[in-house]
Amino acid sequence: MDSEVKNNAEVSPRKTPLGSSYEALVTNATVDKNGTLSVLVVNRSPDEDVKSRVDLGGFRHAGTVDVSVVAGRSYDDFNNAEHPDAVTIKKSHATAEDDSLNWTFPAHSVTLLRFPPQGK
């Protein structure tokens, strides 16, 4: 399944191997054998949340969305023996209207949105 970000926010922190700026959001989407649409969104901005609309392109979903977000308080957080929960997975649910979902992707995060098919 194709995925894209239109009018993507641009990050310009400093000179990086990617250049002097890069797009904040990177996406991928797939549908599993049960018909569930999974949309993975990486917000590469180190300090800016990005509000975006996820356009489902006519995918007929059940209306509920399972949300899993992996993030720490800072982009350079990591888990170790002293701080085993510096980076955690937060799970929640949301409601998608019609063909889209408006969502705020936290800075330096990975978000998985799972849309069960209609009738499941």
ROTISE-560275 format. One record per residue: residue number from 1; residue in one letter; chain; x, y, z of N, C-alpha, C in turn. Coordinates in nm, 4 decimals, decimal comma. Example, Ala and Ser with C-alpha at 12.3 -4.5 7.8 and 13.67 -1.06 7.14 Angstrom:
<sites>
<site num="1" residuo="A" cadena="A" n_X="1,3190" n_Y="-0,5690" n_Z="0,7800" ca_X="1,2300" ca_Y="-0,4500" ca_Z="0,7800" c_X="1,3200" c_Y="-0,3300" c_Z="0,7800"/>
<site num="2" residuo="S" cadena="A" n_X="1,2850" n_Y="-0,2250" n_Z="0,7080" ca_X="1,3670" ca_Y="-0,1060" ca_Z="0,7140" c_X="1,2900" c_Y="0,0030" c_Z="0,7870"/>
</sites>
This chain:
<sites>
<site num="1" residuo="M" cadena="A" n_X="0,0852" n_Y="-0,1169" n_Z="0,0000" ca_X="0,0000" ca_Y="0,0000" ca_Z="0,0000" c_X="0,0899" c_Y="0,1233" c_Z="0,0000"/>
<site num="2" residuo="D" cadena="A" n_X="0,0556" n_Y="0,2214" n_Z="-0,0813" ca_X="0,1330" ca_Y="0,3449" ca_Z="-0,0884" c_X="0,1045" c_Y="0,4335" c_Z="0,0318"/>
<site num="3" residuo="S" cadena="A" n_X="0,2048" n_Y="0,5094" n_Z="0,0719" ca_X="0,1853" ca_Y="0,6120" ca_Z="0,1745" c_X="0,2690" c_Y="0,7322" c_Z="0,1365"/>
<site num="4" residuo="E" cadena="A" n_X="0,2195" n_Y="0,8507" n_Z="0,1743" ca_X="0,2928" ca_Y="0,9734" ca_Z="0,1468" c_X="0,2509" c_Y="1,0791" c_Z="0,2464"/>
<site num="5" residuo="V" cadena="A" n_X="0,3320" n_Y="1,1816" n_Z="0,2594" ca_X="0,2997" ca_Y="1,2957" ca_Z="0,3443" c_X="0,2980" c_Y="1,4193" c_Z="0,2561"/>
<site num="6" residuo="K" cadena="A" n_X="0,1822" n_Y="1,4848" n_Z="0,2489" ca_X="0,1708" ca_Y="1,6082" ca_Z="0,1714" c_X="0,1961" c_Y="1,7256" c_Z="0,2646"/>
<site num="7" residuo="N" cadena="A" n_X="0,2606" n_Y="1,8294" n_Z="0,2138" ca_X="0,2920" ca_Y="1,9492" ca_Z="0,2935" c_X="0,3643" c_Y="1,9125" c_Z="0,4225"/>
<site num="8" residuo="N" cadena="A" n_X="0,4621" n_Y="1,8256" n_Z="0,4122" ca_X="0,5359" ca_Y="1,7753" ca_Z="0,5275" c_X="0,6144" c_Y="1,8874" c_Z="0,5947"/>
<site num="9" residuo="A" cadena="A" n_X="0,6130" n_Y="1,8867" n_Z="0,7269" ca_X="0,6934" ca_Y="1,9831" ca_Z="0,8021" c_X="0,8403" c_Y="1,9583" c_Z="0,7735"/>
<site num="10" residuo="E" cadena="A" n_X="0,9191" n_Y="2,0640" n_Z="0,7719" ca_X="1,0618" ca_Y="2,0520" ca_Z="0,7450" c_X="1,1408" c_Y="2,0816" c_Z="0,8714"/>
<site num="11" residuo="V" cadena="A" n_X="1,2435" n_Y="2,0016" n_Z="0,8954" ca_X="1,3301" ca_Y="2,0182" ca_Z="1,0115" c_X="1,4624" c_Y="2,0760" c_Z="0,9632"/>
<site num="12" residuo="S" cadena="A" n_X="1,5106" n_Y="2,1821" n_Z="1,0272" ca_X="1,6367" ca_Y="2,2454" ca_Z="0,9897" c_X="1,7236" c_Y="2,2684" c_Z="1,1124"/>
<site num="13" residuo="P" cadena="A" n_X="1,7662" n_Y="2,1627" n_Z="1,1802" ca_X="1,8405" ca_Y="2,1817" ca_Z="1,3048" c_X="1,9845" c_Y="2,2279" c_Z="1,2845"/>
<site num="14" residuo="R" cadena="A" n_X="2,0530" n_Y="2,1684" n_Z="1,1895" ca_X="2,1938" ca_Y="2,1965" ca_Z="1,1636" c_X="2,2366" c_Y="2,1075" c_Z="1,0474"/>
<site num="15" residuo="K" cadena="A" n_X="2,3571" n_Y="2,1185" n_Z="1,0060" ca_X="2,4078" ca_Y="2,0349" ca_Z="0,8967" c_X="2,4104" c_Y="1,8892" c_Z="0,9427"/>
<site num="16" residuo="T" cadena="A" n_X="2,3492" n_Y="1,8016" n_Z="0,8647" ca_X="2,3439" ca_Y="1,6587" ca_Z="0,8967" c_X="2,3845" c_Y="1,5788" c_Z="0,7737"/>
<site num="17" residuo="P" cadena="A" n_X="2,4025" n_Y="1,4474" n_Z="0,7876" ca_X="2,4304" ca_Y="1,3656" ca_Z="0,6700" c_X="2,3170" c_Y="1,3707" c_Z="0,5671"/>
<site num="18" residuo="L" cadena="A" n_X="2,1955" n_Y="1,4097" n_Z="0,6118" ca_X="2,0821" ca_Y="1,4216" ca_Z="0,5206" c_X="2,0780" c_Y="1,5573" c_Z="0,4522"/>
<site num="19" residuo="G" cadena="A" n_X="2,1683" n_Y="1,6478" n_Z="0,4885" ca_X="2,1680" ca_Y="1,7838" ca_Z="0,4354" c_X="2,1386" c_Y="1,8810" c_Z="0,5477"/>
<site num="20" residuo="S" cadena="A" n_X="2,1033" n_Y="2,0050" n_Z="0,5121" ca_X="2,0775" ca_Y="2,1059" ca_Z="0,6147" c_X="1,9328" c_Y="2,1023" c_Z="0,6632"/>
<site num="21" residuo="S" cadena="A" n_X="1,8442" n_Y="2,0316" n_Z="0,5923" ca_X="1,7067" ca_Y="2,0146" ca_Z="0,6379" c_X="1,6531" c_Y="1,8820" c_Z="0,5845"/>
<site num="22" residuo="Y" cadena="A" n_X="1,5447" n_Y="1,8359" n_Z="0,6454" ca_X="1,4818" ca_Y="1,7117" ca_Z="0,6023" c_X="1,3354" c_Y="1,7136" c_Z="0,6454"/>
<site num="23" residuo="E" cadena="A" n_X="1,2543" n_Y="1,6302" n_Z="0,5823" ca_X="1,1135" ca_Y="1,6227" ca_Z="0,6156" c_X="1,0961" c_Y="1,5551" c_Z="0,7514"/>
<site num="24" residuo="A" cadena="A" n_X="1,0063" n_Y="1,6078" n_Z="0,8332" ca_X="0,9876" ca_Y="1,5575" ca_Z="0,9690" c_X="0,9243" c_Y="1,4190" c_Z="0,9703"/>
<site num="25" residuo="L" cadena="A" n_X="0,8188" n_Y="1,3992" n_Z="0,8925" ca_X="0,7457" ca_Y="1,2734" ca_Z="0,8987" c_X="0,7856" c_Y="1,1779" c_Z="0,7874"/>
<site num="26" residuo="V" cadena="A" n_X="0,8036" n_Y="1,0522" n_Z="0,8257" ca_X="0,8288" ca_Y="0,9436" ca_Z="0,7318" c_X="0,7219" c_Y="0,8388" c_Z="0,7596"/>
<site num="27" residuo="T" cadena="A" n_X="0,6601" n_Y="0,7840" n_Z="0,6547" ca_X="0,5486" ca_Y="0,6919" ca_Z="0,6737" c_X="0,5650" c_Y="0,5627" c_Z="0,5963"/>
<site num="28" residuo="N" cadena="A" n_X="0,4895" n_Y="0,4628" n_Z="0,6413" ca_X="0,4764" ca_Y="0,3371" ca_Z="0,5689" c_X="0,3402" c_Y="0,2801" c_Z="0,6055"/>
<site num="29" residuo="A" cadena="A" n_X="0,2757" n_Y="0,2113" n_Z="0,5123" ca_X="0,1444" ca_Y="0,1538" ca_Z="0,5389" c_X="0,1367" c_Y="0,0138" c_Z="0,4793"/>
<site num="30" residuo="T" cadena="A" n_X="0,0594" n_Y="-0,0724" n_Z="0,5466" ca_X="0,0397" ca_Y="-0,2085" ca_Z="0,4994" c_X="-0,0956" c_Y="-0,2593" c_Z="0,5478"/>
<site num="31" residuo="V" cadena="A" n_X="-0,1498" n_Y="-0,3585" n_Z="0,4790" ca_X="-0,2725" ca_Y="-0,4262" ca_Z="0,5211" c_X="-0,2372" c_Y="-0,5722" c_Z="0,5442"/>
<site num="32" residuo="D" cadena="A" n_X="-0,2714" n_Y="-0,6239" n_Z="0,6650" ca_X="-0,2369" ca_Y="-0,7625" ca_Z="0,6962" c_X="-0,3426" c_Y="-0,8604" c_Z="0,6448"/>
<site num="33" residuo="K" cadena="A" n_X="-0,3207" n_Y="-0,9893" n_Z="0,6672" ca_X="-0,4100" ca_Y="-1,0928" ca_Z="0,6135" c_X="-0,5513" c_Y="-1,0851" c_Z="0,6711"/>
<site num="34" residuo="N" cadena="A" n_X="-0,5685" n_Y="-1,0191" n_Z="0,7868" ca_X="-0,7005" ca_Y="-1,0022" ca_Z="0,8478" c_X="-0,7700" c_Y="-0,8748" c_Z="0,7996"/>
<site num="35" residuo="G" cadena="A" n_X="-0,7020" n_Y="-0,7957" n_Z="0,7156" ca_X="-0,7605" ca_Y="-0,6749" ca_Z="0,6613" c_X="-0,7356" c_Y="-0,5499" c_Z="0,7436"/>
<site num="36" residuo="T" cadena="A" n_X="-0,6524" n_Y="-0,5594" n_Z="0,8475" ca_X="-0,6205" ca_Y="-0,4433" ca_Z="0,9308" c_X="-0,5167" c_Y="-0,3561" c_Z="0,8615"/>
<site num="37" residuo="L" cadena="A" n_X="-0,5474" n_Y="-0,2271" n_Z="0,8502" ca_X="-0,4542" ca_Y="-0,1299" ca_Z="0,7940" c_X="-0,3628" c_Y="-0,0801" c_Z="0,9050"/>
<site num="38" residuo="S" cadena="A" n_X="-0,2328" n_Y="-0,0916" n_Z="0,8869" ca_X="-0,1340" ca_Y="-0,0393" ca_Z="0,9821" c_X="-0,0576" c_Y="0,0738" c_Z="0,9156"/>
<site num="39" residuo="V" cadena="A" n_X="-0,0545" n_Y="0,1883" n_Z="0,9826" ca_X="0,0184" ca_Y="0,3043" ca_Z="0,9333" c_X="0,1266" c_Y="0,3366" c_Z="1,0356"/>
<site num="40" residuo="L" cadena="A" n_X="0,2514" n_Y="0,3311" n_Z="0,9937" ca_X="0,3654" ca_Y="0,3617" ca_Z="1,0794" c_X="0,4157" c_Y="0,5009" c_Z="1,0441"/>
<site num="41" residuo="V" cadena="A" n_X="0,4275" n_Y="0,5877" n_Z="1,1456" ca_X="0,4718" ca_Y="0,7252" ca_Z="1,1234" c_X="0,5887" c_Y="0,7547" c_Z="1,2165"/>
<site num="42" residuo="V" cadena="A" n_X="0,6994" n_Y="0,7980" n_Z="1,1595" ca_X="0,8160" ca_Y="0,8386" ca_Z="1,2372" c_X="0,8257" c_Y="0,9905" c_Z="1,2292"/>
<site num="43" residuo="N" cadena="A" n_X="0,8241" n_Y="1,0559" n_Z="1,3462" ca_X="0,8472" ca_Y="1,2007" ca_Z="1,3516" c_X="0,9945" c_Y="1,2201" c_Z="1,3853"/>
<site num="44" residuo="R" cadena="A" n_X="1,0719" n_Y="1,2627" n_Z="1,2873" ca_X="1,2163" ca_Y="1,2783" ca_Z="1,3054" c_X="1,2550" c_Y="1,4132" c_Z="1,3636"/>
<site num="45" residuo="S" cadena="A" n_X="1,1582" n_Y="1,4991" n_Z="1,3896" ca_X="1,1905" ca_Y="1,6284" ca_Z="1,4504" c_X="1,2345" c_Y="1,6060" c_Z="1,5947"/>
<site num="46" residuo="P" cadena="A" n_X="1,3489" n_Y="1,6604" n_Z="1,6340" ca_X="1,3967" ca_Y="1,6375" ca_Z="1,7705" c_X="1,3138" c_Y="1,7076" c_Z="1,8768"/>
<site num="47" residuo="D" cadena="A" n_X="1,2401" n_Y="1,8157" n_Z="1,8412" ca_X="1,1689" ca_Y="1,8886" ca_Z="1,9457" c_X="1,0336" c_Y="1,9464" c_Z="1,9055"/>
<site num="48" residuo="E" cadena="A" n_X="0,9801" n_Y="1,9132" n_Z="1,7901" ca_X="0,8516" ca_Y="1,9678" ca_Z="1,7464" c_X="0,7500" c_Y="1,8569" c_Z="1,7219"/>
<site num="49" residuo="D" cadena="A" n_X="0,6344" n_Y="1,8661" n_Z="1,7895" ca_X="0,5220" ca_Y="1,7800" ca_Z="1,7554" c_X="0,4710" c_Y="1,8235" c_Z="1,6185"/>
<site num="50" residuo="V" cadena="A" n_X="0,4176" n_Y="1,7284" n_Z="1,5414" ca_X="0,3658" ca_Y="1,7608" ca_Z="1,4086" c_X="0,2203" c_Y="1,7159" c_Z="1,3999"/>
<site num="51" residuo="K" cadena="A" n_X="0,1316" n_Y="1,8124" n_Z="1,3740" ca_X="-0,0096" ca_Y="1,7814" ca_Z="1,3525" c_X="-0,0273" c_Y="1,7458" c_Z="1,2058"/>
<site num="52" residuo="S" cadena="A" n_X="-0,1024" n_Y="1,6372" n_Z="1,1830" ca_X="-0,1205" ca_Y="1,5926" ca_Z="1,0460" c_X="-0,2548" c_Y="1,5222" c_Z="1,0319"/>
<site num="53" residuo="R" cadena="A" n_X="-0,3009" n_Y="1,5124" n_Z="0,9097" ca_X="-0,4225" ca_Y="1,4376" ca_Z="0,8797" c_X="-0,3821" c_Y="1,3107" c_Z="0,8062"/>
<site num="54" residuo="V" cadena="A" n_X="-0,4224" n_Y="1,1966" n_Z="0,8593" ca_X="-0,3972" ca_Y="1,0680" ca_Z="0,7957" c_X="-0,5171" c_Y="1,0391" c_Z="0,7053"/>
<site num="55" residuo="D" cadena="A" n_X="-0,4946" n_Y="1,0435" n_Z="0,5756" ca_X="-0,5997" ca_Y="1,0183" ca_Z="0,4768" c_X="-0,6003" c_Y="0,8685" c_Z="0,4473"/>
<site num="56" residuo="L" cadena="A" n_X="-0,7128" n_Y="0,8041" n_Z="0,4725" ca_X="-0,7212" ca_Y="0,6587" ca_Z="0,4588" c_X="-0,7564" c_Y="0,6125" c_Z="0,3183"/>
<site num="57" residuo="G" cadena="A" n_X="-0,7729" n_Y="0,7054" n_Z="0,2260" ca_X="-0,7910" ca_Y="0,6706" ca_Z="0,0850" c_X="-0,9059" c_Y="0,5758" c_Z="0,0580"/>
<site num="58" residuo="G" cadena="A" n_X="-1,0160" n_Y="0,5906" n_Z="0,1309" ca_X="-1,1317" ca_Y="0,5051" ca_Z="0,1060" c_X="-1,1303" c_Y="0,3730" c_Z="0,1803"/>
<site num="59" residuo="F" cadena="A" n_X="-1,0274" n_Y="0,3467" n_Z="0,2617" ca_X="-1,0235" ca_Y="0,2227" ca_Z="0,3401" c_X="-1,1441" c_Y="0,2198" c_Z="0,4331"/>
<site num="60" residuo="R" cadena="A" n_X="-1,2204" n_Y="0,1116" n_Z="0,4276" ca_X="-1,3413" ca_Y="0,0980" ca_Z="0,5092" c_X="-1,3021" c_Y="0,0373" c_Z="0,6436"/>
<site num="61" residuo="H" cadena="A" n_X="-1,2971" n_Y="0,1219" n_Z="0,7460" ca_X="-1,2492" ca_Y="0,0816" ca_Z="0,8783" c_X="-1,3632" c_Y="0,0753" c_Z="0,9783"/>
<site num="62" residuo="A" cadena="A" n_X="-1,3358" n_Y="0,0157" n_Z="1,0930" ca_X="-1,4367" ca_Y="-0,0042" ca_Z="1,1971" c_X="-1,4650" c_Y="0,1224" c_Z="1,2771"/>
<site num="63" residuo="G" cadena="A" n_X="-1,3826" n_Y="0,2249" n_Z="1,2625" ca_X="-1,4022" ca_Y="0,3507" ca_Z="1,3340" c_X="-1,3096" c_Y="0,3692" c_Z="1,4522"/>
<site num="64" residuo="T" cadena="A" n_X="-1,2643" n_Y="0,2602" n_Z="1,5119" ca_X="-1,1701" ca_Y="0,2711" ca_Z="1,6222" c_X="-1,0282" c_Y="0,2504" c_Z="1,5689"/>
<site num="65" residuo="V" cadena="A" n_X="-0,9351" n_Y="0,3130" n_Z="1,6362" ca_X="-0,7940" ca_Y="0,3041" ca_Z="1,5973" c_X="-0,7136" c_Y="0,2660" c_Z="1,7205"/>
<site num="66" residuo="D" cadena="A" n_X="-0,6323" n_Y="0,1610" n_Z="1,7092" ca_X="-0,5389" ca_Y="0,1261" ca_Z="1,8155" c_X="-0,4117" c_Y="0,2056" c_Z="1,7905"/>
<site num="67" residuo="V" cadena="A" n_X="-0,3651" n_Y="0,2779" n_Z="1,8927" ca_X="-0,2493" ca_Y="0,3657" ca_Z="1,8788" c_X="-0,1388" c_Y="0,3194" c_Z="1,9734"/>
<site num="68" residuo="S" cadena="A" n_X="-0,0179" n_Y="0,3037" n_Z="1,9209" ca_X="0,1011" ca_Y="0,2737" ca_Z="2,0013" c_X="0,2077" c_Y="0,3765" c_Z="1,9668"/>
<site num="69" residuo="V" cadena="A" n_X="0,2621" n_Y="0,4429" n_Z="2,0702" ca_X="0,3629" ca_Y="0,5469" ca_Z="2,0490" c_X="0,4877" c_Y="0,5114" c_Z="2,1301"/>
<site num="70" residuo="V" cadena="A" n_X="0,6018" n_Y="0,5102" n_Z="2,0631" ca_X="0,7307" ca_Y="0,4882" ca_Z="2,1290" c_X="0,8051" c_Y="0,6210" c_Z="2,1305"/>
<site num="71" residuo="A" cadena="A" n_X="0,8378" n_Y="0,6683" n_Z="2,2517" ca_X="0,9112" ca_Y="0,7949" ca_Z="2,2639" c_X="0,9670" c_Y="0,8079" c_Z="2,4045"/>
<site num="72" residuo="G" cadena="A" n_X="1,0694" n_Y="0,8903" n_Z="2,4157" ca_X="1,1238" ca_Y="0,9284" ca_Z="2,5455" c_X="1,0994" c_Y="1,0768" c_Z="2,5661"/>
<site num="73" residuo="R" cadena="A" n_X="1,1489" n_Y="1,1300" n_Z="2,6771" ca_X="1,1316" ca_Y="1,2734" ca_Z="2,7014" c_X="1,2196" c_Y="1,3573" c_Z="2,6106"/>
<site num="74" residuo="S" cadena="A" n_X="1,3313" n_Y="1,3004" n_Z="2,5655" ca_X="1,4244" ca_Y="1,3697" ca_Z="2,4777" c_X="1,4636" c_Y="1,2757" c_Z="2,3645"/>
<site num="75" residuo="Y" cadena="A" n_X="1,5059" n_Y="1,3323" n_Z="2,2513" ca_X="1,5411" ca_Y="1,2485" ca_Z="2,1367" c_X="1,6606" c_Y="1,1576" c_Z="2,1638"/>
<site num="76" residuo="D" cadena="A" n_X="1,7418" n_Y="1,1895" n_Z="2,2639" ca_X="1,8587" ca_Y="1,1055" ca_Z="2,2912" c_X="1,8399" c_Y="1,0146" c_Z="2,4134"/>
<site num="77" residuo="D" cadena="A" n_X="1,7168" n_Y="1,0002" n_Z="2,4623" ca_X="1,6890" ca_Y="0,9065" ca_Z="2,5714" c_X="1,7091" c_Y="0,7631" c_Z="2,5249"/>
<site num="78" residuo="F" cadena="A" n_X="1,7473" n_Y="0,6777" n_Z="2,6174" ca_X="1,7579" ca_Y="0,5346" ca_Z="2,5910" c_X="1,7400" c_Y="0,4608" c_Z="2,7230"/>
<site num="79" residuo="N" cadena="A" n_X="1,7030" n_Y="0,3348" n_Z="2,7141" ca_X="1,6851" ca_Y="0,2529" ca_Z="2,8333" c_X="1,8170" c_Y="0,1891" c_Z="2,8733"/>
<site num="80" residuo="N" cadena="A" n_X="1,8420" n_Y="0,1868" n_Z="3,0040" ca_X="1,9583" ca_Y="0,1170" ca_Z="3,0581" c_X="1,9221" c_Y="0,0688" c_Z="3,1981"/>
<site num="81" residuo="A" cadena="A" n_X="2,0176" n_Y="0,0100" n_Z="3,2697" ca_X="1,9899" ca_Y="-0,0451" ca_Z="3,4031" c_X="1,9431" c_Y="0,0619" c_Z="3,5008"/>
<site num="82" residuo="E" cadena="A" n_X="1,9972" n_Y="0,1822" n_Z="3,4899" ca_X="1,9585" ca_Y="0,2904" ca_Z="3,5805" c_X="1,8240" c_Y="0,3532" c_Z="3,5432"/>
<site num="83" residuo="H" cadena="A" n_X="1,7907" n_Y="0,3521" n_Z="3,4154" ca_X="1,6662" ca_Y="0,4124" ca_Z="3,3659" c_X="1,5981" c_Y="0,3151" c_Z="3,2690"/>
<site num="84" residuo="P" cadena="A" n_X="1,5395" n_Y="0,2076" n_Z="3,3234" ca_X="1,4823" ca_Y="0,1056" ca_Z="3,2343" c_X="1,3576" c_Y="0,1511" c_Z="3,1590"/>
<site num="85" residuo="D" cadena="A" n_X="1,2958" n_Y="0,2597" n_Z="3,2007" ca_X="1,1737" ca_Y="0,3068" ca_Z="3,1359" c_X="1,1875" c_Y="0,4465" c_Z="3,0771"/>
<site num="86" residuo="A" cadena="A" n_X="1,3070" n_Y="0,4835" n_Z="3,0367" ca_X="1,3273" ca_Y="0,6161" ca_Z="2,9766" c_X="1,2521" c_Y="0,6280" c_Z="2,8438"/>
<site num="87" residuo="V" cadena="A" n_X="1,2471" n_Y="0,5186" n_Z="2,7686" ca_X="1,1724" ca_Y="0,5132" ca_Z="2,6431" c_X="1,0688" c_Y="0,4026" c_Z="2,6585"/>
<site num="88" residuo="T" cadena="A" n_X="0,9413" n_Y="0,4376" n_Z="2,6413" ca_X="0,8345" ca_Y="0,3410" ca_Z="2,6637" c_X="0,7364" c_Y="0,3405" c_Z="2,5471"/>
<site num="89" residuo="I" cadena="A" n_X="0,6495" n_Y="0,2411" n_Z="2,5498" ca_X="0,5399" ca_Y="0,2336" ca_Z="2,4542" c_X="0,4134" c_Y="0,2747" c_Z="2,5284"/>
<site num="90" residuo="K" cadena="A" n_X="0,3455" n_Y="0,3744" n_Z="2,4742" ca_X="0,2177" ca_Y="0,4182" ca_Z="2,5305" c_X="0,1080" c_Y="0,3756" c_Z="2,4340"/>
<site num="91" residuo="K" cadena="A" n_X="0,0099" n_Y="0,3014" n_Z="2,4867" ca_X="-0,0994" ca_Y="0,2523" ca_Z="2,4034" c_X="-0,2283" c_Y="0,3256" c_Z="2,4381"/>
<site num="92" residuo="S" cadena="A" n_X="-0,3063" n_Y="0,3552" n_Z="2,3349" ca_X="-0,4349" ca_Y="0,4217" ca_Z="2,3534" c_X="-0,5251" c_Y="0,3865" c_Z="2,2363"/>
<site num="93" residuo="H" cadena="A" n_X="-0,6443" n_Y="0,4469" n_Z="2,2364" ca_X="-0,7398" ca_Y="0,4274" ca_Z="2,1283" c_X="-0,7894" c_Y="0,5635" c_Z="2,0822"/>
<site num="94" residuo="A" cadena="A" n_X="-0,8287" n_Y="0,5703" n_Z="1,9573" ca_X="-0,8840" ca_Y="0,6930" ca_Z="1,9006" c_X="-1,0014" c_Y="0,6548" c_Z="1,8114"/>
<site num="95" residuo="T" cadena="A" n_X="-1,0728" n_Y="0,7557" n_Z="1,7663" ca_X="-1,1845" ca_Y="0,7350" ca_Z="1,6754" c_X="-1,1542" c_Y="0,8056" c_Z="1,5447"/>
<site num="96" residuo="A" cadena="A" n_X="-1,1654" n_Y="0,7310" n_Z="1,4359" ca_X="-1,1438" ca_Y="0,7883" ca_Z="1,3027" c_X="-1,2784" c_Y="0,8219" c_Z="1,2417"/>
<site num="97" residuo="E" cadena="A" n_X="-1,2868" n_Y="0,9368" n_Z="1,1809" ca_X="-1,4086" ca_Y="0,9813" ca_Z="1,1135" c_X="-1,3924" c_Y="0,9607" c_Z="0,9634"/>
<site num="98" residuo="D" cadena="A" n_X="-1,4896" n_Y="0,8986" n_Z="0,9022" ca_X="-1,4947" ca_Y="0,8815" ca_Z="0,7572" c_X="-1,3616" c_Y="0,8296" c_Z="0,7015"/>
<site num="99" residuo="D" cadena="A" n_X="-1,2965" n_Y="0,9094" n_Z="0,6161" ca_X="-1,1751" ca_Y="0,8651" ca_Z="0,5459" c_X="-1,0467" c_Y="0,9226" c_Z="0,6029"/>
<site num="100" residuo="S" cadena="A" n_X="-1,0493" n_Y="0,9766" n_Z="0,7257" ca_X="-0,9263" ca_Y="1,0371" ca_Z="0,7764" c_X="-0,9215" c_Y="1,0375" c_Z="0,9284"/>
<site num="101" residuo="L" cadena="A" n_X="-0,8029" n_Y="1,0658" n_Z="0,9785" ca_X="-0,7788" ca_Y="1,0806" ca_Z="1,1215" c_X="-0,6843" c_Y="1,1978" c_Z="1,1393"/>
<site num="102" residuo="N" cadena="A" n_X="-0,7226" n_Y="1,2945" n_Z="1,2204" ca_X="-0,6319" ca_Y="1,4035" ca_Z="1,2561" c_X="-0,5552" c_Y="1,3601" c_Z="1,3790"/>
<site num="103" residuo="W" cadena="A" n_X="-0,4214" n_Y="1,3742" n_Z="1,3739" ca_X="-0,3382" ca_Y="1,3255" ca_Z="1,4829" c_X="-0,2177" c_Y="1,4164" c_Z="1,5011"/>
<site num="104" residuo="T" cadena="A" n_X="-0,1736" n_Y="1,4274" n_Z="1,6252" ca_X="-0,0495" ca_Y="1,4987" ca_Z="1,6542" c_X="0,0571" c_Y="1,3955" c_Z="1,6859"/>
<site num="105" residuo="F" cadena="A" n_X="0,1621" n_Y="1,3941" n_Z="1,6053" ca_X="0,2723" ca_Y="1,2995" ca_Z="1,6233" c_X="0,3784" c_Y="1,3664" c_Z="1,7106"/>
<site num="106" residuo="P" cadena="A" n_X="0,4043" n_Y="1,3102" n_Z="1,8300" ca_X="0,4999" ca_Y="1,3726" ca_Z="1,9208" c_X="0,6405" c_Y="1,3812" c_Z="1,8595"/>
<site num="107" residuo="A" cadena="A" n_X="0,7148" n_Y="1,4806" n_Z="1,9036" ca_X="0,8543" ca_Y="1,4946" ca_Z="1,8595" c_X="0,9297" c_Y="1,3656" c_Z="1,8879"/>
<site num="108" residuo="H" cadena="A" n_X="1,0271" n_Y="1,3351" n_Z="1,8027" ca_X="1,1163" ca_Y="1,2187" ca_Z="1,8153" c_X="1,0413" c_Y="1,0922" c_Z="1,8575"/>
<site num="109" residuo="S" cadena="A" n_X="0,9389" n_Y="1,0572" n_Z="1,7796" ca_X="0,8574" ca_Y="0,9407" ca_Z="1,8152" c_X="0,8351" c_Y="0,8497" c_Z="1,6953"/>
<site num="110" residuo="V" cadena="A" n_X="0,7918" n_Y="0,7280" n_Z="1,7288" ca_X="0,7439" ca_Y="0,6321" ca_Z="1,6299" c_X="0,6011" c_Y="0,5977" c_Z="1,6716"/>
<site num="111" residuo="T" cadena="A" n_X="0,5058" n_Y="0,6156" n_Z="1,5794" ca_X="0,3644" ca_Y="0,5905" ca_Z="1,6093" c_X="0,3109" c_Y="0,4857" c_Z="1,5137"/>
<site num="112" residuo="L" cadena="A" n_X="0,2413" n_Y="0,3868" n_Z="1,5704" ca_X="0,1735" ca_Y="0,2857" ca_Z="1,4903" c_X="0,0239" c_Y="0,3042" c_Z="1,5087"/>
<site num="113" residuo="L" cadena="A" n_X="-0,0455" n_Y="0,3280" n_Z="1,3983" ca_X="-0,1913" ca_Y="0,3410" ca_Z="1,3966" c_X="-0,2475" c_Y="0,2162" c_Z="1,3299"/>
<site num="114" residuo="R" cadena="A" n_X="-0,3346" n_Y="0,1440" n_Z="1,3999" ca_X="-0,3935" ca_Y="0,0214" ca_Z="1,3445" c_X="-0,5441" c_Y="0,0407" c_Z="1,3297"/>
<site num="115" residuo="F" cadena="A" n_X="-0,5929" n_Y="0,0291" n_Z="1,2055" ca_X="-0,7327" ca_Y="0,0490" ca_Z="1,1715" c_X="-0,7941" c_Y="-0,0865" c_Z="1,1349"/>
<site num="116" residuo="P" cadena="A" n_X="-0,8696" n_Y="-0,1478" n_Z="1,2255" ca_X="-0,9365" ca_Y="-0,2741" ca_Z="1,1900" c_X="-1,0381" c_Y="-0,2503" c_Z="1,0789"/>
<site num="117" residuo="P" cadena="A" n_X="-1,0600" n_Y="-0,3499" n_Z="0,9930" ca_X="-1,1556" ca_Y="-0,3314" ca_Z="0,8844" c_X="-1,2975" c_Y="-0,3245" c_Z="0,9367"/>
<site num="118" residuo="Q" cadena="A" n_X="-1,3844" n_Y="-0,2643" n_Z="0,8597" ca_X="-1,5248" ca_Y="-0,2555" ca_Z="0,8954" c_X="-1,5820" c_Y="-0,3967" c_Z="0,9117"/>
<site num="119" residuo="G" cadena="A" n_X="-1,6623" n_Y="-0,4147" n_Z="1,0150" ca_X="-1,7229" ca_Y="-0,5460" ca_Z="1,0393" c_X="-1,6417" c_Y="-0,6379" c_Z="1,1276"/>
<site num="120" residuo="K" cadena="A" n_X="-1,5267" n_Y="-0,5878" n_Z="1,1812" ca_X="-1,4437" ca_Y="-0,6719" ca_Z="1,2704" c_X="-1,4291" c_Y="-0,6070" c_Z="1,4038"/>
</sites>
